[in-house]
């Protein structure tokens, strides 16, 4: 179950399947539903969290077995990857507030966020190889933005748990909070980044930053000029 709630200018997406918020489907929320909620409410930030003590323990094995029997596993995995790509490509900041366990598919969801806030007691891991599986929701691609090839190989094949301090040191997380405080911190961070800023300003900054990662230098700088000028035209008006 997934909950979507508006909190000031942010949307809170809660993975709500206690006790450990396992994923029944790779596409854990309908992409069209999420897009409509964000667009209809002029959302400036997305915060993803888990209900209760944990973020998510990853995929439910029995659900995977069922999808194999139905012949739908590959299709569902690809739909899940499209959802995570959509989240990462949003022109608003995305924050993952991670308490407790963040394993497998749960970690892949967290890696689709731009900022990860971890509890001091958070545990991150890709344990799939211990079950003769591997990450299948874009984990192998997402890790390359944060880890070296050697670190990625070790994390996936060893399946070791990474604690909060090591996660920040490795680049898997950005902030450490006291236990049970990650959501509160994430809300404060979202408000600091977006409060009193027009949505267009947030969108253009996010576009410029993402362009820097995916475009060649000259193309990215040209786009930055266009985005800057688009905002600058409104300096003499109240609307941006």
C-alpha angles and dihedrals in degrees: 000000000000128000124203118194133167115232112183103303095340134083118224114212110194124194097217113185106113143239096027103356097239116189116248093186132024088229091059093179130022107261093217091052092052092046092050092049092050095045097042093051100042089238117196100188139019120215119192120198142154126245114251126345100345140051096213137312090212132242123002106241094213090055090052090051090051092050090050090052091049092047092235102109099101093045092049093047091052091049089051091051091051089053093051090047089052091052093049092046094053114125090228128071116269120206127192112206103202123197124170119332120022105171137159112327089013090060090046089056090049090051089057088066121088093222128033122200113192132194116237085247096048119130120203124189149144099220096164095110088062085066094043090257136104136217107286105176098077096287095133091055097040094054093062090071090061112022140044119252089256093052091048093050092049093047094051100040099038095040090206121167115250116210126215099266094047091046091058092044091051093046097249092116137028107202138025120211137182113273113283092013102092095096093048090049091047092052091050091048091049091051092047090053098043112022114121091358117121114243090240091060091051091047094050094047091050091048092051093049093048091047088057089061100044106031135066113262098257094046092048092049091049090053090047089057091051092049092047093049091048089060096038091060088070098053091104094048136062094237124078 
